[in-house]
Amino acid sequence: MLHAIDNVPQLFRRQDWSTRIVPTQTAEEANPSSSPSPRILDTAPSRAVIWLAVSALLIAMALFGMELVVGRDRVMDRAAADARAGARQLAEHAAKVIGTHALILKNAEWVFQNDGWDKMAATPSLYDWLRHMATEAPEVQSYWLVDAKGEVRINTLRWPSQSLNVADRPYFSFHVDQQSGPYIGPRMIGRIHPEIFFPISQRIEGRDGSFQGVAQVSLRPGYFESFYASVALMPGTEVMLVLDDGTVLARHPATMAAELGLPMVATLLAQAGQAEASGAVGDRLFNVASPFDGVRRYYAVAGVDRLPVKVIYGLSQDHLDEVWLQSALGHIGFALVATMLLLPLAAIAMRQTKQAEQAQTDLRKANSALESRVAERTDHLHSALTDLRRSEERLSRLVATIPVGVVEYNASGIITDINVAGERIFGMSKEELAGLSHDAPLWQAALPDGKPLAGPDHPVARALAGETISEMEYTVRDPRTGARQVLSVNAAAIRDPGGQVIGCTATIVDVTARYEAEDRQRLLMREVDHRAKNALAVAQAVVRLSKGDSIAEFTRAVEGRISSLARSHSLLAQASWSGADLKRLLEDELNGFVEGPGRLVLSGPAVQLGADLVQSLGLTFHELATNAAKHGALSADDGYISVRWSVQRQVLNLHWEEHGGPKVTAPPDHKGFGSTLLGQVLRHQLGGKMEMEWAETGLKCHLTLPLTEA
């Protein structure tokens, strides 16, 4: 079509030349009134005129034949350039769209490594962010996060996610054994919404590289088909997005958009590969019939960078022949006009002139129509560029809003650009960071063990040297507070078309909170170890001090006291070893001895005991309850125990009274383990005291104990 426009000026020049060849008129013919009678021209052409006419006709026919061949070549050359450019541009578009969502899926893996599945599925913040991304991107149907068993934890179609297992989906099974790399699968139909999509998925790994699940985005083929329709304006053009094995993901014209499976184009891809390998195609295209509609087209194929996807761009042979024929028809008209101009007859020359004028008018109209079509195509191209610019803007917004710092360095390691998350991590604005080097002294970069990070070992320096950095951790100084923060960095070099490193891009995640959590965990483990050793020491003392008239009695006594220690230990563990509630401690120790309602009466304010008091008081209450069950109120059917307490100036006053038990005639005449415990632990270890009154109605015990901070 564009080559026909290129030929119009040549046609105009030839037609202008032809219109200047007009029949010669004598003075009498120009002024008939000066001559008494019209002058008759001699119509017998001379031999020279005949040879001139024949020679001119032969030359014109030869030139016309050459012009047909050259015109055909020009049409095909332009078609090849248009098809290859279209395929490359649409391949770049596919790379940007797929690359954007691959980055989002990778970000989901980072969130999992920090939070884990349970926290991610319990809070809607990640769902809200993914839902926002899906709403902003017309190509996205939904995002899916699936754990290692195939259970869907988060999907953007519904919150909370319904129970659904996708372990049978190809995109899940692909990642079970694959270590890295995105997966792009064939068209399939959704199980929640019956809509056709094709998946892009990313393996989710733990920090040890183990398989933990899959992050997947469902893309709409209809988006790509609509976009291709807005770009492919030449009639009969076919555009396809296919996998490397020939599976079709999207096609324009969208004649089969509602079908789940589309015809394979593996044969077409194989022919393209053979033509490129043999060098037979050169700058031209290969011509085959489409497997969809049988129309023969000239195809160009472009691969999508680093992805198993290709774009196939085909121009209709019939339409290209029509464009070439339109150009050839203009030359046929010129040849006929030129031939007629060579005829020696004046009448023919006049008609030739009129035909030439009419040809000029027709050509002007054709030129106007072609210019209109060029303008229309230019408008569509501007529209496509606008869509591309909007897509780039969406990508920029994505980079600006993700919670991961993204920093760009030049070849010298100087910061040239950074997103909002990066500003927040480094504690400085983009303007303040611009021009700073990656190894500037203010960062005081060091390894997590405190060893200074040498210049060549810095992750940015290594990336600029061509190395790919994955999750390297190091510490920097926060310029705002002076505190150290731990960063996890991924970095890769940016290269020019010649392969020369011109900079690098790094993604940064602040993992300081994880390190602090690990420190707290280690501290808790030391505390648990300390408490466990103390519990073992107390248990050893219980065994050593326990007595019994028989082995069975000794066993029951030891088991009861060890169980008391275990109950106290459980209460402390539930409160992370911060202490325990006094009433809860009494209930746990006495409920095993009390049968029926009304036999235990507790009254007093809420008191939180310190961790160092719980086990000792638990054993004390256990001994009192054991004594009441053997000899006191709990040994009688109507007996009961009343315990009341109060706190004054951080001193606990507790009263134990037994009622309805056997009549007490005198205090016991010997001391057992309980008496030893009350005397040794309460008085000497805890700084308290206990007064015991062996009243006739039952034991009365008054305990006074200073409280420590829980």
C-alpha positions as CSV (number, residue, x, y, z in Angstrom):
1,M,0.0,0.0,0.0
2,L,2.8,2.4,0.9
3,H,4.7,1.5,-2.3
4,A,1.7,2.6,-4.3
5,I,2.0,6.0,-2.8
6,D,5.7,6.1,-3.6
7,N,4.8,5.6,-7.3
8,V,2.2,8.4,-7.5
9,P,4.7,11.2,-8.1
10,Q,6.3,9.3,-11.0
11,L,2.9,8.8,-12.6
12,F,2.1,12.5,-12.2
13,R,5.4,13.4,-13.9
14,R,4.8,11.1,-16.8
15,Q,1.2,12.2,-17.2
16,D,2.3,15.9,-17.2
17,W,4.8,15.1,-19.9
18,S,2.1,13.4,-22.0
19,T,-0.3,16.3,-21.6
20,R,2.2,18.6,-23.2
21,I,2.3,16.5,-26.4
22,V,-0.6,18.1,-28.3
23,P,-1.4,18.2,-32.1
24,T,0.4,21.0,-33.9
25,Q,-1.9,23.6,-35.3
26,T,-1.2,26.0,-38.2
27,A,-2.1,29.7,-38.1
28,E,-5.1,29.0,-40.3
29,E,-6.3,26.2,-37.9
30,A,-5.8,28.4,-34.9
31,N,-7.8,31.2,-36.6
32,P,-10.4,29.6,-39.0
33,S,-11.8,33.0,-40.1
34,S,-8.5,33.9,-41.9
35,S,-8.7,31.0,-44.3
36,P,-11.4,30.6,-46.9
37,S,-11.5,26.8,-46.4
38,P,-10.2,24.4,-43.7
39,R,-6.9,22.9,-44.3
40,I,-6.7,19.0,-44.4
41,L,-3.7,17.4,-42.7
42,D,-1.7,14.7,-44.3
43,T,-2.5,11.5,-42.5
44,A,0.2,9.3,-44.1
45,P,2.9,8.8,-41.5
46,S,6.5,8.7,-42.6
47,R,8.7,5.6,-42.1
48,A,10.7,7.4,-39.4
49,V,7.5,8.2,-37.5
50,I,6.4,4.5,-37.8
51,W,9.8,3.3,-36.5
52,L,9.7,5.9,-33.8
53,A,6.2,4.8,-32.7
54,V,7.2,1.1,-32.8
55,S,10.4,1.7,-30.9
56,A,8.7,3.8,-28.3
57,L,6.0,1.1,-27.9
58,L,8.6,-1.6,-27.4
59,I,10.6,0.6,-24.9
60,A,7.4,1.4,-23.0
61,M,6.4,-2.3,-22.8
62,A,9.9,-3.2,-21.6
63,L,9.8,-0.5,-19.0
64,F,6.4,-1.5,-17.9
65,G,7.5,-5.2,-17.5
66,M,10.4,-4.0,-15.4
67,E,8.2,-1.8,-13.3
68,L,5.9,-4.7,-12.6
69,V,8.8,-6.8,-11.3
70,V,10.4,-4.0,-9.3
71,G,7.0,-2.9,-8.0
72,R,6.3,-6.4,-6.7
73,D,9.6,-6.4,-5.0
74,R,8.9,-3.0,-3.4
75,V,5.5,-4.2,-2.1
76,M,7.0,-7.4,-0.6
77,D,10.0,-5.6,0.9
78,R,7.7,-3.1,2.7
79,A,5.4,-6.0,3.8
80,A,8.4,-7.9,5.2
81,A,9.5,-4.8,7.1
82,D,6.0,-4.1,8.4
83,A,5.4,-7.7,9.5
84,R,8.8,-8.0,11.3
85,A,8.3,-4.7,13.0
86,G,4.8,-5.6,14.1
87,A,6.0,-9.0,15.4
88,R,8.8,-7.4,17.4
89,Q,6.6,-4.6,18.9
90,L,4.0,-7.1,20.0
91,A,6.7,-9.4,21.4
92,E,7.9,-6.4,23.5
93,H,4.4,-5.7,24.6
94,A,3.9,-9.4,25.7
95,A,7.3,-9.3,27.5
96,K,6.3,-6.2,29.4
97,V,2.8,-7.5,30.4
98,I,4.1,-11.0,31.4
99,G,7.2,-9.5,33.1
100,T,5.1,-7.2,35.2
101,H,3.0,-10.0,36.5
102,A,6.0,-12.2,37.0
103,L,7.4,-9.5,39.3
104,I,4.1,-9.3,41.2
105,L,4.2,-13.2,41.7
106,K,7.8,-12.9,42.9
107,N,6.8,-10.3,45.4
108,A,4.2,-12.7,46.7
109,E,7.0,-15.2,47.4
110,W,8.9,-12.6,49.4
111,V,5.8,-11.8,51.5
112,F,5.4,-15.6,52.1
113,Q,9.0,-15.9,53.3
114,N,8.4,-13.1,55.8
115,D,4.9,-14.0,57.0
116,G,4.1,-17.6,56.1
117,W,0.8,-19.1,54.8
118,D,-1.3,-18.8,57.9
119,K,-0.6,-15.1,58.5
120,M,-1.1,-14.3,54.7
121,A,-4.4,-16.1,54.6
122,A,-5.6,-14.6,57.9
123,T,-5.1,-10.9,57.0
124,P,-6.7,-9.2,53.9
125,S,-3.8,-6.8,53.2
126,L,-2.1,-9.0,50.6
127,Y,-5.6,-9.9,49.1
128,D,-6.5,-6.1,48.9
129,W,-3.2,-5.3,47.1
130,L,-3.5,-8.2,44.6
131,R,-7.2,-7.3,44.0
132,H,-6.1,-3.7,43.3
133,M,-3.5,-4.9,40.8
134,A,-6.0,-7.1,39.1
135,T,-8.5,-4.2,38.8
136,E,-5.9,-1.9,37.4
137,A,-4.8,-4.4,34.7
138,P,-7.4,-5.2,32.1
139,E,-5.5,-8.3,31.0
140,V,-5.8,-9.9,34.5
141,Q,-8.7,-12.2,35.4
142,S,-7.5,-13.1,38.9
143,Y,-4.4,-13.9,41.1
144,W,-4.0,-17.2,43.0
145,L,-1.7,-18.2,45.9
146,V,-1.6,-22.0,46.5
147,D,0.3,-23.8,49.2
148,A,2.5,-26.9,48.7
149,K,-0.5,-29.3,49.0
150,G,-2.4,-27.5,46.2
151,E,-4.9,-25.8,48.6
152,V,-5.9,-22.3,47.4
153,R,-5.0,-19.8,50.2
154,I,-5.8,-16.5,48.5
155,N,-7.6,-15.7,45.3
156,T,-8.8,-12.3,44.1
157,L,-12.2,-13.6,43.1
158,R,-13.4,-14.0,46.7
159,W,-12.4,-13.2,50.3
160,P,-11.9,-15.3,52.2
161,S,-11.0,-18.0,49.7
162,Q,-13.3,-20.9,49.5
163,S,-11.9,-24.5,49.9
164,L,-10.4,-25.5,46.6
165,N,-7.5,-27.8,45.6
166,V,-5.7,-27.3,42.3
167,A,-3.0,-29.9,42.6
168,D,-4.2,-31.4,39.4
169,R,-3.6,-28.3,37.4
170,P,-0.6,-28.4,35.1
171,Y,0.8,-25.1,36.4
172,F,1.0,-26.6,39.9
173,S,2.6,-30.0,39.0
174,F,5.2,-28.2,36.8
175,H,6.6,-26.3,39.8
176,V,6.7,-29.3,42.2
177,D,10.1,-30.5,40.7
178,Q,11.1,-27.4,38.8
179,Q,13.6,-25.2,40.8
180,S,13.0,-21.9,39.1
181,G,11.5,-20.0,36.2
182,P,8.0,-19.0,35.3
183,Y,5.5,-21.3,33.7
184,I,3.1,-20.3,31.0
185,G,0.4,-22.8,30.2
186,P,-2.3,-23.4,27.6
187,R,-5.8,-22.1,27.7
188,M,-8.1,-23.5,30.4
189,I,-11.4,-22.7,32.0
190,G,-11.9,-21.4,35.5
191,R,-13.5,-23.5,38.3
192,I,-15.1,-20.6,40.1
193,H,-15.9,-18.4,37.1
194,P,-16.2,-20.4,33.9
195,E,-14.1,-18.0,31.9
196,I,-11.3,-19.0,29.6
197,F,-7.8,-17.9,30.6
198,F,-4.1,-18.9,30.3
199,P,-1.9,-19.1,33.4
200,I,1.4,-17.6,34.3
201,S,2.8,-19.1,37.5
202,Q,5.9,-18.8,39.7
203,R,7.3,-21.4,42.2
204,I,7.2,-20.2,45.8
205,E,10.2,-21.4,47.8
206,G,11.2,-21.3,51.4
207,R,14.4,-19.7,52.4
208,D,16.0,-23.1,52.2
209,G,14.9,-23.5,48.6
210,S,12.1,-26.0,49.4
211,F,8.9,-26.1,47.5
212,Q,6.2,-24.2,49.4
213,G,3.5,-23.5,46.8
214,V,2.7,-21.6,43.6
215,A,1.7,-18.0,42.8
216,Q,-0.4,-17.8,39.6
217,V,-2.1,-15.1,37.6
218,S,-4.9,-15.9,35.1
219,L,-4.7,-13.7,31.9
220,R,-7.6,-13.1,29.6
221,P,-6.9,-14.1,25.9
222,G,-9.5,-11.5,24.9
223,Y,-7.3,-8.6,26.1
224,F,-4.5,-9.6,23.7
225,E,-7.0,-10.3,20.9
226,S,-8.5,-6.8,21.3
227,F,-5.1,-5.2,21.5
228,Y,-3.9,-7.0,18.3
229,A,-7.1,-5.9,16.6
230,S,-6.2,-2.2,17.4
231,V,-2.7,-2.6,15.9
232,A,-3.3,-5.0,12.9
233,L,-5.1,-2.6,10.5
234,M,-4.3,-4.2,7.2
235,P,-7.2,-6.4,6.0
236,G,-6.7,-10.1,6.4
237,T,-3.9,-9.7,9.0
238,E,-3.5,-12.6,11.4
239,V,-1.7,-12.2,14.8
240,M,-1.1,-15.0,17.3
241,L,0.5,-15.4,20.7
242,V,1.7,-19.0,20.9
243,L,3.8,-21.2,23.2
244,D,7.1,-22.6,21.8
245,D,5.4,-26.0,21.2
246,G,2.8,-24.3,18.9
247,T,-0.1,-24.0,21.4
248,V,-2.1,-20.9,20.6
249,L,-2.9,-18.6,23.6
250,A,-4.6,-15.7,21.7
251,R,-5.4,-14.9,18.1
252,H,-6.7,-12.1,16.0
253,P,-9.1,-12.3,14.3
254,A,-10.8,-13.8,17.4
255,T,-12.9,-16.4,15.5
256,M,-12.4,-19.0,18.1
257,A,-12.3,-16.9,21.3
258,A,-14.9,-18.9,23.1
259,E,-13.2,-22.3,22.5
260,L,-11.0,-23.8,25.2
261,G,-8.5,-25.5,22.8
262,L,-7.2,-23.9,19.6
263,P,-5.5,-25.6,16.7
264,M,-1.7,-26.1,17.1
265,V,0.6,-24.1,14.9
266,A,3.7,-26.3,15.5
267,T,4.1,-27.0,11.7
268,L,4.0,-23.2,11.0
269,L,6.7,-22.6,13.6
270,A,8.8,-25.5,12.3
271,Q,8.7,-24.0,8.7
272,A,9.7,-20.7,10.1
273,G,12.7,-22.3,11.9
274,Q,13.8,-24.2,8.8
275,A,13.5,-21.1,6.6
276,E,15.6,-19.0,9.0
277,A,18.2,-21.8,9.5
278,S,18.6,-22.3,5.7
279,G,18.9,-18.5,5.0
280,A,16.5,-18.9,2.2
281,V,14.1,-16.3,3.5
282,G,16.6,-13.5,3.8
283,D,14.8,-10.2,4.4
284,R,11.6,-11.7,3.0
285,L,8.8,-13.7,4.8
286,F,7.8,-17.4,4.5
287,N,4.5,-18.1,2.8
288,V,2.1,-20.8,4.2
289,A,-1.6,-21.4,4.6
290,S,-3.1,-20.5,8.1
291,P,-4.3,-23.6,10.0
292,F,-7.3,-21.6,11.1
293,D,-9.0,-20.3,8.0
294,G,-6.7,-21.7,5.2
295,V,-5.8,-18.2,3.9
296,R,-2.2,-18.0,2.6
297,R,-0.2,-15.4,4.4
298,Y,3.4,-14.1,4.6
299,Y,4.5,-14.7,8.2
300,A,7.1,-13.2,10.6
301,V,7.9,-14.8,14.0
302,A,9.4,-13.0,17.0
303,G,10.3,-14.6,20.3
304,V,9.5,-13.0,23.6
305,D,12.7,-12.3,25.6
306,R,13.5,-15.1,28.1
307,L,10.0,-16.6,27.9
308,P,8.7,-19.7,26.0
309,V,6.4,-17.6,24.0
310,K,6.4,-16.3,20.4
311,V,4.4,-13.7,18.4
312,I,3.3,-14.7,14.8
313,Y,2.4,-11.8,12.5
314,G,0.9,-12.7,9.1
315,L,-0.1,-10.5,6.2
316,S,-2.7,-11.7,3.7
317,Q,-1.2,-12.7,0.3
318,D,-4.5,-11.7,-1.4
319,H,-4.3,-8.2,0.1
320,L,-0.6,-7.8,-0.9
321,D,-1.5,-8.9,-4.4
322,E,-4.3,-6.4,-4.5
323,V,-1.9,-3.6,-3.4
324,W,0.6,-4.6,-6.1
325,L,-2.2,-4.9,-8.7
326,Q,-3.4,-1.4,-7.8
327,S,0.1,-0.1,-8.4
328,A,0.4,-2.1,-11.7
329,L,-2.9,-0.8,-13.0
330,G,-1.6,2.7,-12.8
331,H,1.4,1.7,-14.9
332,I,-0.8,0.0,-17.4
333,G,-2.8,3.2,-17.9
334,F,0.5,5.1,-18.4
335,A,1.7,2.6,-21.0
336,L,-1.6,2.8,-22.9
337,V,-1.6,6.6,-22.8
338,A,2.0,6.7,-23.9
339,T,1.3,4.3,-26.8
340,M,-1.7,6.3,-27.9
341,L,0.4,9.5,-27.8
342,L,2.7,8.0,-30.3
343,L,0.0,7.5,-32.9
344,P,0.4,10.2,-35.7
345,L,-3.3,10.9,-35.9
346,A,-4.4,14.2,-34.4
347,A,-7.8,12.8,-33.3
348,I,-6.1,10.1,-31.4
349,A,-3.7,12.6,-29.9
350,M,-6.6,14.7,-28.8
351,R,-8.3,11.7,-27.2
352,Q,-5.0,10.8,-25.7
353,T,-4.7,14.2,-24.1
354,K,-8.3,13.9,-22.7
355,Q,-7.5,10.4,-21.3
356,A,-4.3,11.8,-19.8
357,E,-6.2,14.5,-18.1
358,Q,-8.8,12.0,-16.9
359,A,-6.0,9.8,-15.6
360,Q,-4.5,12.7,-13.7
361,T,-7.9,13.3,-12.1
362,D,-8.2,9.6,-11.2
363,L,-4.7,9.6,-9.8
364,R,-5.4,12.6,-7.7
365,K,-8.5,10.9,-6.3
366,A,-6.5,7.7,-5.7
367,N,-3.7,9.7,-4.1
368,S,-6.3,11.4,-1.9
369,A,-7.8,8.1,-0.9
370,L,-4.4,6.6,-0.2
371,E,-3.5,9.6,1.9
372,S,-6.7,9.2,3.9
373,R,-5.8,5.5,4.5
374,V,-2.3,6.5,5.6
375,A,-3.8,9.1,8.0
376,E,-6.2,6.5,9.3
377,R,-3.4,4.0,9.9
378,T,-1.3,6.8,11.6
379,D,-4.2,7.5,13.9
380,H,-4.5,3.8,14.8
381,L,-0.7,3.7,15.4
382,H,-0.9,6.7,17.7
383,S,-3.8,4.9,19.5
384,A,-1.6,1.8,19.9
385,L,1.3,3.9,21.2
386,T,-1.0,5.5,23.6
387,D,-2.1,2.1,24.9
388,L,1.5,1.1,25.2
389,R,2.3,4.3,27.1
390,R,-0.6,3.6,29.5
391,S,0.8,0.1,30.0
392,E,4.2,1.6,30.9
393,E,2.5,4.0,33.3
394,R,0.7,1.1,35.0
395,L,4.1,-0.6,35.3
396,S,5.6,2.6,36.8
397,R,2.7,2.8,39.3
398,L,3.3,-0.8,40.2
399,V,7.0,-0.2,40.9
400,A,6.1,2.9,42.9
401,T,3.6,1.1,45.1
402,I,5.1,-2.3,45.8
403,P,6.5,-2.7,49.3
404,V,9.9,-3.7,47.9
405,G,12.6,-1.1,47.3
406,V,13.7,-0.9,43.7
407,V,17.0,1.0,43.0
408,E,18.7,1.7,39.7
409,Y,22.5,2.4,39.6
410,N,24.7,3.6,36.7
411,A,27.9,1.9,35.6
412,S,29.8,3.7,38.4
413,G,27.5,2.5,41.1
414,I,25.7,5.9,41.5
415,I,22.0,5.9,42.4
416,T,20.0,7.2,39.4
417,D,16.5,6.3,40.4
418,I,14.6,4.8,43.4
419,N,11.0,4.0,44.2
420,V,9.0,5.1,47.3
421,A,9.7,1.9,49.2
422,G,13.4,2.3,48.6
423,E,13.2,5.9,50.0
424,R,11.5,4.5,53.1
425,I,14.1,1.8,53.6
426,F,17.1,4.1,53.2
427,G,15.5,6.9,55.2
428,M,16.2,9.6,52.6
429,S,14.3,11.2,49.7
430,K,15.0,10.5,46.0
431,E,16.6,13.9,45.7
432,E,18.9,13.2,48.7
433,L,19.8,9.8,47.4
434,A,20.5,11.0,43.8
435,G,24.2,11.0,43.1
436,L,25.2,8.9,46.2
437,S,27.4,5.9,45.6
438,H,26.4,2.4,46.7
439,D,29.5,2.3,49.0
440,A,29.2,5.8,50.4
441,P,30.7,6.1,54.0
442,L,27.3,7.2,55.5
443,W,25.9,3.7,55.0
444,Q,28.7,2.0,57.0
445,A,27.9,-1.2,55.1
446,A,28.7,-4.5,56.9
447,L,27.9,-8.2,56.9
448,P,25.3,-9.4,59.5
449,D,28.2,-10.6,61.7
450,G,29.6,-7.0,61.9
451,K,32.5,-7.5,59.5
452,P,32.8,-4.4,57.3
453,L,31.7,-5.0,53.7
454,A,34.6,-4.4,51.3
455,G,34.0,-2.5,48.1
456,P,34.3,-5.4,45.6
457,D,32.2,-7.6,47.8
458,H,29.2,-5.2,47.9
459,P,26.2,-6.7,46.1
460,V,26.0,-3.7,43.7
461,A,29.7,-3.9,42.8
462,R,29.3,-7.6,42.2
463,A,26.2,-7.0,40.0
464,L,28.1,-4.4,38.0
465,A,30.8,-7.0,37.5
466,G,28.2,-9.2,35.7
467,E,27.2,-11.4,38.7
468,T,23.6,-12.1,39.5
469,I,22.9,-11.5,43.3
470,S,20.1,-13.5,45.0
471,E,18.9,-12.6,48.5
472,M,22.3,-11.4,49.9
473,E,21.9,-9.9,53.3
474,Y,24.0,-7.1,54.8
475,T,23.6,-4.2,57.2
476,V,23.6,-0.4,56.8
477,R,23.3,2.5,59.2
478,D,19.9,4.3,59.2
479,P,20.8,8.0,58.6
480,R,17.7,9.1,60.6
481,T,18.3,7.2,63.8
482,G,21.8,5.8,63.5
483,A,20.4,2.3,64.1
484,R,21.6,-0.7,62.1
485,Q,19.1,-2.3,59.7
486,V,19.5,-5.6,57.8
487,L,18.7,-5.6,54.1
488,S,18.1,-8.5,51.7
489,V,19.2,-7.7,48.2
490,N,18.6,-9.1,44.7
491,A,20.6,-7.4,41.9
492,A,21.4,-8.0,38.2
493,A,23.3,-6.0,35.6
494,I,21.7,-3.9,32.9
495,R,23.4,-4.3,29.5
496,D,23.3,-2.4,26.2
497,P,22.5,-4.2,22.9
498,G,26.2,-5.0,22.6
499,G,26.3,-6.8,25.9
500,Q,28.2,-4.0,27.7
501,V,27.2,-3.4,31.4
502,I,25.7,0.1,31.7
503,G,24.3,-0.2,35.2
504,C,22.3,-2.5,37.4
505,T,18.9,-2.8,39.1
506,A,18.5,-4.0,42.7
507,T,15.5,-5.0,44.8
508,I,15.8,-4.4,48.5
509,V,13.7,-5.8,51.4
510,D,14.2,-4.6,55.0
511,V,14.5,-7.9,57.1
512,T,15.5,-6.2,60.3
513,A,12.2,-7.3,62.0
514,R,13.0,-11.0,61.1
515,Y,16.5,-10.7,62.7
516,E,15.0,-9.1,65.8
517,A,12.4,-11.9,66.0
518,E,15.1,-14.5,65.8
519,D,17.0,-12.7,68.6
520,R,13.8,-12.7,70.7
521,Q,13.3,-16.4,70.0
522,R,16.9,-17.2,71.1
523,L,16.3,-15.2,74.3
524,L,13.1,-17.2,74.9
525,M,14.9,-20.5,74.3
526,R,17.5,-19.5,76.9
527,E,14.7,-18.6,79.4
528,V,12.9,-21.9,78.7
529,D,16.2,-23.8,79.3
530,H,16.7,-21.9,82.5
531,R,13.1,-22.6,83.7
532,A,13.4,-26.3,82.7
533,K,16.6,-26.7,84.7
534,N,14.9,-25.0,87.7
535,A,11.9,-27.3,87.4
536,L,14.2,-30.4,87.2
537,A,16.0,-29.2,90.4
538,V,12.7,-28.7,92.2
539,A,11.5,-32.1,91.1
540,Q,14.8,-33.6,92.3
541,A,14.2,-32.0,95.7
542,V,10.6,-33.3,95.8
543,V,11.8,-36.8,95.2
544,R,14.6,-36.5,97.8
545,L,12.4,-35.1,100.5
546,S,9.3,-37.2,99.9
547,K,8.6,-40.1,102.4
548,G,6.1,-42.9,102.6
549,D,5.4,-46.0,104.6
550,S,5.4,-48.1,101.5
551,I,6.7,-47.9,97.9
552,A,3.1,-47.4,96.7
553,E,2.6,-44.5,99.1
554,F,5.9,-43.0,98.2
555,T,5.0,-43.3,94.5
556,R,1.6,-41.6,95.0
557,A,3.2,-38.8,96.9
558,V,5.9,-38.2,94.3
559,E,3.5,-38.4,91.4
560,G,1.1,-35.9,93.1
561,R,3.9,-33.4,93.7
562,I,5.4,-33.8,90.3
563,S,1.9,-33.3,88.8
564,S,1.6,-30.1,90.8
565,L,4.9,-28.9,89.4
566,A,3.6,-29.8,85.9
567,R,0.4,-27.9,86.3
568,S,2.3,-24.8,87.5
569,H,4.7,-25.2,84.6
570,S,1.7,-25.3,82.1
571,L,0.3,-22.1,83.6
572,L,3.6,-20.3,83.2
573,A,4.0,-21.6,79.6
574,Q,0.6,-20.3,78.6
575,A,1.6,-16.8,79.8
576,S,5.1,-17.0,78.2
577,W,6.6,-17.4,81.7
578,S,5.4,-14.0,82.8
579,G,3.4,-15.3,85.8
580,A,0.0,-16.8,86.6
581,D,-3.4,-15.9,88.1
582,L,-3.8,-16.8,91.8
583,K,-7.4,-18.0,91.5
584,R,-6.5,-20.2,88.4
585,L,-3.6,-21.7,90.4
586,L,-5.9,-22.6,93.3
587,E,-8.5,-24.1,91.0
588,D,-5.9,-26.2,89.1
589,E,-4.4,-27.6,92.4
590,L,-7.7,-28.2,94.4
591,N,-10.1,-29.3,91.7
592,G,-8.5,-32.8,91.7
593,F,-9.4,-33.2,95.4
594,V,-12.9,-31.6,95.4
595,E,-15.9,-33.7,94.4
596,G,-19.3,-32.0,94.0
597,P,-20.4,-28.4,94.2
598,G,-20.0,-26.2,97.3
599,R,-16.9,-27.9,98.6
600,L,-14.5,-25.2,97.5
601,V,-15.2,-21.5,98.1
602,L,-12.8,-19.0,96.7
603,S,-13.1,-15.2,97.1
604,G,-10.7,-12.3,96.5
605,P,-9.5,-9.8,93.9
606,A,-7.6,-10.8,90.7
607,V,-3.9,-11.3,91.6
608,Q,-1.2,-11.9,89.1
609,L,1.7,-13.9,90.7
610,G,5.3,-13.5,89.6
611,A,6.9,-16.4,87.8
612,D,9.2,-17.2,90.8
613,L,6.1,-17.6,93.2
614,V,4.0,-19.9,91.0
615,Q,5.7,-23.3,91.5
616,S,6.3,-22.8,95.2
617,L,2.7,-21.7,95.9
618,G,1.4,-24.5,93.8
619,L,3.2,-27.1,95.9
620,T,2.0,-25.4,99.0
621,F,-1.6,-25.5,97.9
622,H,-1.1,-29.2,96.8
623,E,0.2,-30.2,100.3
624,L,-2.6,-28.4,102.1
625,A,-5.2,-30.1,99.8
626,T,-3.5,-33.5,100.2
627,N,-3.6,-33.1,104.0
628,A,-7.3,-32.0,103.8
629,A,-8.1,-35.1,101.7
630,K,-6.4,-37.5,104.1
631,H,-7.1,-36.0,107.5
632,G,-9.1,-32.8,107.1
633,A,-12.3,-31.4,105.7
634,L,-12.2,-33.2,102.3
635,S,-12.0,-36.6,104.1
636,A,-15.7,-36.1,105.2
637,D,-18.7,-36.0,103.0
638,D,-20.0,-32.6,104.3
639,G,-16.6,-30.9,104.6
640,Y,-15.5,-28.0,102.5
641,I,-12.6,-25.5,102.2
642,S,-12.8,-21.7,102.2
643,V,-10.0,-19.7,100.7
644,R,-10.1,-15.9,100.7
645,W,-7.3,-13.4,100.1
646,S,-6.5,-9.7,99.8
647,V,-3.6,-7.5,98.8
648,Q,-2.3,-4.5,100.7
649,R,0.9,-2.6,99.8
650,Q,2.1,-5.4,97.6
651,V,1.6,-8.0,100.3
652,L,-0.6,-11.0,99.8
653,N,-2.8,-12.1,102.8
654,L,-4.4,-15.5,102.2
655,H,-6.7,-17.4,104.7
656,W,-7.3,-21.1,104.4
657,E,-10.0,-22.5,106.5
658,E,-11.4,-26.1,106.7
659,H,-15.0,-26.8,107.8
660,G,-17.0,-30.0,108.5
661,G,-14.1,-32.3,108.7
662,P,-13.1,-34.7,111.5
663,K,-12.7,-33.1,115.0
664,V,-9.1,-31.9,115.6
665,T,-7.9,-32.9,119.0
666,A,-4.2,-31.9,118.7
667,P,-1.6,-30.7,116.1
668,P,0.3,-33.4,114.3
669,D,3.3,-34.7,116.3
670,H,5.7,-35.0,113.3
671,K,6.8,-32.9,110.2
672,G,6.4,-34.2,106.7
673,F,7.3,-32.9,103.3
674,G,4.6,-30.3,103.5
675,S,5.8,-28.8,106.7
676,T,9.4,-28.8,105.4
677,L,8.2,-27.0,102.2
678,L,6.3,-24.4,104.2
679,G,9.2,-23.8,106.5
680,Q,12.0,-23.7,103.9
681,V,10.5,-22.3,100.8
682,L,7.9,-19.8,102.0
683,R,10.0,-18.4,104.8
684,H,13.5,-18.5,103.5
685,Q,13.2,-18.4,99.7
686,L,10.1,-16.2,99.2
687,G,10.4,-14.1,102.3
688,G,6.9,-15.0,103.5
689,K,5.4,-16.5,106.7
690,M,2.6,-18.9,107.5
691,E,0.6,-19.2,110.7
692,M,-1.3,-22.5,111.3
693,E,-4.0,-23.0,113.8
694,W,-5.3,-26.5,114.5
695,A,-8.8,-25.5,115.6
696,E,-11.3,-28.1,116.7
697,T,-13.4,-27.4,113.6
698,G,-10.5,-27.8,111.2
699,L,-7.2,-26.4,110.1
700,K,-6.9,-22.6,109.7
701,C,-3.9,-21.3,107.9
702,H,-2.9,-17.6,107.4
703,L,-0.2,-17.0,104.7
704,T,1.5,-13.6,104.3
705,L,3.7,-13.2,101.2
706,P,5.4,-10.2,99.5
707,L,4.4,-10.0,95.8
708,T,7.0,-9.5,93.0
709,E,6.3,-7.9,89.6
710,A,4.6,-10.4,87.3
